[in-house]
């Protein structure tokens, strides 16, 4: 998981485009990210991201600082081919940004 600070996304579509832009995957369709959203372990990722955000905000702005805003978890598919035994399989590695 990677946090992208300092940029604002007003919607899930903006967050997907921002994540794809940060990783150099502007040519991917946002629908591909939406396809993998049900596969996210949202509860575990939410807890992990809140801990990271809390630590980053307090490290930068002090212990009394508070974060405002929304959080979107965007799955980032990484297509590839598994060249093992025939037939070749299309594999998608899923990372969250």
Secondary structure, 3 states (H helix, E strand, C coil): CCCCCCCCCCCHHHHHHHHHHHCCCCCCCHHHHHHHHHHCCHHHHHHHHHHHHHHHHHHHHCCCCCCCCCCCCCEEEEEEEECCCCCCEEEEEEEEC
